Amino acid sequence: MDKIDFVIPWVDGNDPAWIAQRKKYQPDTRDDDGESRYRDWENLQYWFRGVEKFAPWINKVYFLTWGHVPVWLDTSNPKLQIVRHEDYIPKDYLPTFSSHPIEMNMHRIQGLSEHFVYFNDDMFLIRNAAPEDFFKNGLPRDCCIETALAQDNIDDPFAHILMNNTALINMHFNKKEVIRKNWKKWFSPAYGKMVLRNVLMYPYQEFSGFKYTHMPSPFLKSYFEKLWQAEGDRLDKLCHNRFRTAFDVNQYVVKHWQCMEGMYEPQSPGIGRFCVMGRDDEMLFDTMEHQSAKMICINDDARLEDFPGMKQKVIQAFDRILPEKSSFEK
């Protein structure tokens, strides 16, 4: 197996200089970039502790930032590479306050390995993870499960973005041909009961959507390059949007493209747990206490009423698993 890098973006939503710049470009009509997208849970150090303890085999961590870094982060760590937006994103797209230009240009990061895993800063390792949990036979591990997409918030563009991803896939791939070439992967027992979704969706002529796992995403860097070759004009237009819009696509379209070409190995959805604060609290703390999954996503929600109280509970849960500082901390 080649080297595997981890990539994680981070923003300090309390930085006055960043706030001032964002206000300068902020349009009158806002998207979903509310306070909950930027408030600080003060738990990023546990991401680094989890990486060092549970995935010591990684090559490098690429830390993507507008320019700020946490005061506790030891930037001299040989496994850490600080990457500012201007270091890899074309200047015509900057400044950006959308995650999509940050994600869709990751292949431009100097030195990034062909095999890398993209994390959001709310995704954590909480148990030993092996390289084979992310790549097998040189291919990304993935849950390629078709599903119907549904929207439950007319003001949130995210469901539209997922639909755009699917539309772009349907523009380039024939569903029946994709399944015929990769039927063993498409109907893999690794999916458990969820394989029934692929069975039930099979009669439909086009892909209706793909299960949204919101877990760390293993990528082949070359597939970002391939997508830019195929849809460069569309991606260029997307990257000029300083804020999210309902017309964007995101990094999941690269995951789907890899799957369409059979460039993946099936993986159980049970490897991780996705928890929304205020909705899945019992599952979150039970998973953390028993370390019953290898990774967990702690997703913020604007509807969470007691943010300070919940933040303290999450920190206490992490402290029980990862009490010791990592070499990434001063």
N, C-alpha and C positions, 0 to 999 in steps of 0.2 A: 504494500500500500504506500502511495506517495504521501507527502506531508499533508496534514490537515490543519487549516487555520480556522480560528473563530473570528467572526466580525460582529461588533455590537455598536449601534449608534446611541448617543446620549445627548441630552440637552439640559442645561441648567435653566429652568423656567423662571428662576428668581434673579438672574443676571440682569442688572439695570441696562447695560449696553445692548444686550440681546432683545430685551423688552422694547427699548426705544427703537431699534431697527425694525422689529416686527410691527410696531404701531405705525411706522412710516409707510410700510407697504400693505398693511392690513386693509382689505377692501371693506366697503360699507356692508355688503352682504356677506355674512360669515358662513363658513362651512361648519364641520364638526370639531374644529380646533378650539375647544373650550378649555376651561381651567383644568379639568381632570386629565387632560392630555399632557400637562406640563408640571403638575404639582409633584413635589418630591416626597417619595415614600421613605427616603433615607435608608435604603436597603441594598444599594448597588454593591457595597463591599461584600455582601453575601454571594453575589454573582461571581466575583473573583475568587472568593473562598471555595465555592462549589467547583469552579473550573480547576483550581489547583489540587483540590482533594480528590475529586471524582473523575477528572479527565487530565491527569498529569502528562499524558502522551501528546498533547497538542503542540503544534509547532510555534505559532504566534497568535496573539490577540491583537486585532486591529480595532482600535477605539476611535470611532468616527465622531467628530465634534465640530460645532460651529466655531469653537475657539477656546472655550472654557474646559477645565478638567476639575474633578473633585479635589479638594484641598488635601485629602488623605491619600491620594493615588501616588504611588512611587513611579514616576515616569522613567526612571533609570532601569527598571526591570528589563532584562534582555529579551524576555518573551513578549513585551508590550511595545506596540507601535502606535503612537498618537498620529491620527490622520485628520487634518482639518479639511473642511469642505473644499476649500480652494486648492488643496493638494491633489484632488482627483476629479472633482466635478468641473466641467467646462465653465468658464467665467460668465458666459452668456446666461447660464441658469442660476446665477447667484445674485443676491442671497436667496435662499429658499427656506420656507417654513412648512414645507410638505415633505413627508417621508419618502414620497415616490421618486423624485430626482436623486435623493440620497441613496435609495436602494437600486434604482435602475442603472446607475453608473458605477456600481461596485467593481465591475470588471476592470475599471481604469485604475484601481488602487495599485500603486507600484509595489511589486514584490509579492502580491497576493497569490497563494497557491491555486492550482487548478481545482483542488478539492477544498471547499471551505463550507463552514456552517454559519448561517446568519441567525443571530439572536436579536429579539427585541429586549429592552432592558427590564421587562417584566417576566422574562423566562429564565428559570433557574434550574441547575442540576442539583438534585437532592439525594442522589445515590450513585454508586459507581457506574460509570458509563464506559463502554469499550469503543474503539474506533468503528467496529462492526455495527454499532447502534446507529451510525450515521452513514457509513459507506460499506458496501459489500461487493466483492468482485470488481472493485474500482468504480462502482455505481452508487448514486445516492439512494438511501433507504426512504421509502415514501408509502403513504396510504393513498393509492389512486382509487378513490371511491366516488362514484357518480351519485349525485343527489339533486333534489329539486331546491332551488334557491327561493327564499321567502324574505320579504321586507316587512319590518314591524315598526319602522320609524321613518316617516316621509321626509323628515329634516336631515336624516343621516345618509350621506352619499355612499357609505361603505358597501351596502348590498348592491348598489349600482356598479361599483367598481368590480365586485366579484362577477357580476353579470357581464361586464365589459371584458374581463379576462376570458370568460367562456366564449363570448362572441368572437374574440380574436382567434381562439383555438379552432372554432368551427369554420372560420374563414380559411384556415390553412390545412385542416385535417378532416378526413372522412372517417366518421365514427366506426362504421362497420369494418373498414380496412384496418384501423388502429387495433380493434379488438381481435380481429382475425390473426394479426401478426403477433399479438401478445396475450393470447387468451389464457395461458397458464398464469400470467401475472395478474391479469384482469380479474380472474375468478380465484385468486389465491386464498387458501384456507387461513393464511396469516391474518386476514381481515375479520375472522370470526363471523359472528352473525351479520356484520355489516356487509359481507359479500352479497347478501340478499339484495342490497340496494343496486348493485351492478346487474344482478339477474333481473330485477323488476324494471330497471331503466333500459335494459337492452333493446326492447322493441322500438323505442323512440329513435327517429331518424338522426337527430343531432344531439350533442351533449347538452344536458339541461343545466349542469353546474357540477361542482366538485366539493366534497366535504371540506369544510374549513376547520383545520385542526388547530391553528394558532400555536404551533410548537416550533422549536428551532428547525430551520430549513437547510438541509444539505444541498449544495449546488456544485455543478461543474461550471467553472468560470467561463468556459468556451460557449456555454449556452446563452449567456448574456450577450456575448459577441454575435452569436447566431441570430438572436432575436433582433438586435440592432441592424444586422444586415437585411433581415426580412421586413422590418417595420421601422426603419430609421426615421422617416418623416413623422410618423405618428408619435414615436417616443420623444423626438425633438420637441414637438408641440406640447406634449405632456410636461416635459422638463422645464418649459418656460412658465408653467403655472406655479406661482410662488406659494399658493395654498392649494389644498386638496379640492378637486372638483368631482362632480358626478360623472365626468367624461374620462376620468383617468383609468389606467390599469396599474397594477402593482406587481411586486416581485413574485406573487403566486402564479402569474402567467408563465414565468420561467420554469417553475416547478411543473406546471401542467405540460409545457412543451417537452420537457425531459421525459415525462410519462408517455406522451403521445408517440415518441420515437423509441419507446421501450428502454430508455436509459435510466432505469431504476430497478431496485430490488424491493419487493413488497415487505411491509413492516406492519406489525400489529398497532392499531390505534391506542392500545393500552399502555404504550411506553410512556405516555405523559398524561397529565390532567390539566384541563383548561377550567379555571375557576374565575367567576365574576364576583367581585367584592359586593357584599350586601345580598347576594343571591345564593352563592355556593359556599358560604362560610364554613358550614359543617364539613363538607367534602374537603375543603382546603386544609383545615387544621387537622383533620383525620389523616389525610394523605401525608402531611408534613410530619406528624407525630410518628407514624408507622413507616414512613419512607416507602410507601407502597407503590410508588412510580419512580422512574429514573429522573423525570423532569416535570416541572410544574410551571404553569403560566398564571400569574396573579394579576388579573385584568382589572384595571380601575373602571369605575362607573360614576358618571356625574350624579347619579341618583343616590349614591352612598351618603347616608346622613351623618354618621359619626366618623369622619375621616381621621381625626387625631387618635381616637380610641382604637380604631381598627389598625392604624399604622403601628401603634405600640404592640398590639397583639401579634402582628406579623413579625415584627422585630424579635419579640420573645420566642416565637416559634423557630425562627432562623437560629437564634442563639443556642437553642438546644441541639441543633444539628451541626452548626458551624461556629463554635465559640471562639476558635483561635484565629488570629490574624493570618492573612496570607502574605506571601512575599511581594504581592502587588500593593500592599499598604505600607505607609511610612511608619 
